[in-house]
Amino acid sequence: ADAAAGSFLDGCQERSILVDNNTITGQYLCSYYRIMQTVTTTAYGDMPATGFADRAFTLLCMLLGAALLYTLFVASLGSATGSDELDFIHQHNTLMDFIQFRSLSLDIMDDARSFYQHRWNSSRGFVDLHQLKKLPPNIRVPAFHHLYSYLRKDICFFQVRPPEDIFFWNFLIESFKHSTYMPGDMIRRCDDPQHYDALFIMLHGVVEEVHSDTGYIYRRHQGASWFGEVHEITGRKRGAALRVVEICDVFELDVSAIKSLFTM
């Protein structure tokens, strides 16, 4: 057995002992052991492994430990192997390089970094709505209700049609446009032609309805909520501007889509 396995001498620190008084198997195992010991920084204690069997077992433990740590790291922090994730990371790095190259202010860099950090923390760089639209309707609608079940619970007009109405919900998903707004952004201003008519469904964040001239706060929206062109539904005119307080993601539904939904 010793001849087959190689006499793995305890003192393989000396090159002459390792090369001259060991078999090829013992030499390779000792070399792999030293490599793994250095890479994983293990087995440097006062009780090192000695002998062929001890070092072979320790080498196996080091390999399994490294594999376990890698698996836990990927599971907790996520991987970046998908093309969409890699594109997202590339976009982030390209933008940071642009900001540095053009010597833009640190405030701009911080805002840009916050935007990408929010996108990464919330969905690992994915835009859920974009991914849902790639699915066929019979899968898209159940997936939408699974991801946004809290909207149906908290927003009253999401309850007007049952989840089984594939045609209605598919049209709604196709009509939605996803947008992310940063603190200080004005989603809409009163009598501003640059801000088109739309209904906004807030997924999360904080938005205030404020008077455009005085800054008086009429209402604060937080979490799942909706706001926007209620005059298309109730006939009332615009009464406030919308100012973002905390970064928020919204679904936008333009007026033509709103009218189509009410005629279904």
Secondary structure, 3 states (H helix, E strand, C coil): CHHHHCCCCCCCCCHHHHHHCCCHHHHHHHHHHHHHHHHHCCCCCCCCCCCHHHHHHHHHHHHHHHHHHHHHHHHHHCCCCCHHHHHHHHHHHHHHHHHHHCCCCHHHHHHHHHHHHHHHHHHCCCCHHHHHCCCCHHHHHHHHHHHCHHHHHHCHHHHCCCCCCHHHHHHHHHHCEEEEECCCCEEECCCCCCCCCEEEEEEEEEEEEECCCCCCEEEEEECCEEEECCHHHHCCCCCCEEEEEEEEEEEEEEHHHHHHHHCC
